[in-house]
Amino acid sequence: MIAGFPDAQPIAGLIGGLMIGLAAAIMLLGLGRIAGVSGLAARAIGLSASGPPRGVAIAFTVGLPVGAVLVALLSDGIPATFPAPGLLIVAGLIVGFGTRLGSGCTSGHGVCGLSRLSRRSIVATALFMGSGFATVALMRLTGMI
């Protein structure tokens, strides 16, 4: 157990991180493309004409929830609660807008961009991490969490 994090699973997190890195490396070395989820999702549903072959984008995008379901079936699962569907849809649209505005999502900038020492990704990652820290601090100050 890690102090302050009684439910932490560092080995599972390490394995997950290694798998994400491996998937990103295979994509970059095998296809010469960045494994940013927003770009792959846009390519998979036909919003973007650039990127990897559409079949690869579809397979990658479909593999994300399929992998989560497999992990849930093969383990004890992770208890989760979600807000109302309407709120999820609005939040998803806002995130989608932000990924287009920021030329990528957290996975593209944080995992792939930082590993390539991309200046744009370093700035983007610093901004979204800082925004996340500020949001948590504000929520704690207001008693929301």
N, C-alpha and C positions, 0 to 999 in steps of 0.2 A: 504494500500500500504506500502511496505517495502522500505525504502530509498535505492536507488541504484538498486533496483530490481522491477521496475514498473509492471512487468507482473507476479510477484511471486504469487503463490497460496498455502500458507502455510497449509491451512486446507486440500486441496486435497493431498498435499505432506504427511501430517500426516496420512491421511487415507490410502494412498498407502503404506507408511512404515509399518503401523500396519498390513495391509493385507499380505505384504511380510513376516513379522515376524510370523504371524499366519500360513502361508503356510509352512515356515521353521520349526516351532514348531510341526505342524501336521505330517510332514514328519519324523522329528527326533523322536517324541514320539510314533507315530503310526507304523513306519517301522524301526526305529533305523538307518535311513540313513540320510546323509547330503543332503540338497537341493541345491547343486551346479549345476548351469545350464549347464556348460560344461560337467560335468560327466553324467548328465541326458541326454543331447543331444547325447553324445557318446554312451551311452547305448541304446537310442532310435533307432539310425541308425545302430547299430550292431558293432560299433568299440570297445566296451568294453563288456566283459562277466561278470564283477562284477558290483555290485550296486543293486538297487531295481529291482523288477520284470520289465521286458521290457514293459509290458502294462502300468505300473505306469509311467515309464520314457516317454513313448510316450504321455500319457495323459498330463503330466506336460509340456512337450515341446510344444505340440500343443496348450495347454491352454494359453501360453504366448501371441502369436499373436492374438488368438481368443479374449482374454481378452482386448487387446489393441483396437481391432476393435469394440468390444462392448462399450468400454468407448468412443471411437470416435463417434459412432452412438448415444449414449445417452447424449452426451454433445456437446458443440460447436466445439469440436475437437481441436487439437493442430496443428497450421501451422508448417510444416516442409519441409525442402529442403534437398536433398541428392546429394552427388557427383555422378559422372559417375558410371554405374554398374561395369565396369572393376576395378575401384579403390576400390569399396566396396568388390568385390571378393578377391582382393589381401589383403586388410585390414583384412577381415574375416579369410583368411588363416594364416596370421601372428598372429592374436589373438588366433586362434585355436592352433597354434604351441606353443605360449606362455602359454596357459592354460595347455597343456600337460607337458611342461617343468617345470612350476611352481606348478604342482600337484593340479591344481584347478584354478577357475576363480575368478573374483572380488566378485561375489555373494557368492560363496562358502567360500572364505576366509574372506571377509568383513562382511557378515551377520552371517554365521554359525560358522566360525572359531573363530572370535572375541568373540562371545557370549559364546563359550566353553573355552576361554582363551588359545587357541592353540598357542604355541610359533611360529610355522611355519606360521600360519595365521597372527599373529601380525607383523612379519617381512615382509611377502608378502604384507600386506595392507599398511604398512609404505612405502615400496618401490614403489608400484603402485600409491599411493597418492602423494608421493614426485615427481615421474616422471611426473604425471599430473600437479602438481604445476609448475615444471620447464618448461614443454612444454608451458603452458599458459604464463608464464613470458617471455619466449623466443619469442613466437608469438607476444606478445604485444611490446616487444623491437624492433622487426623487422617490426612492422606495419602490420602484417598479420591479426590481429584482433583489 
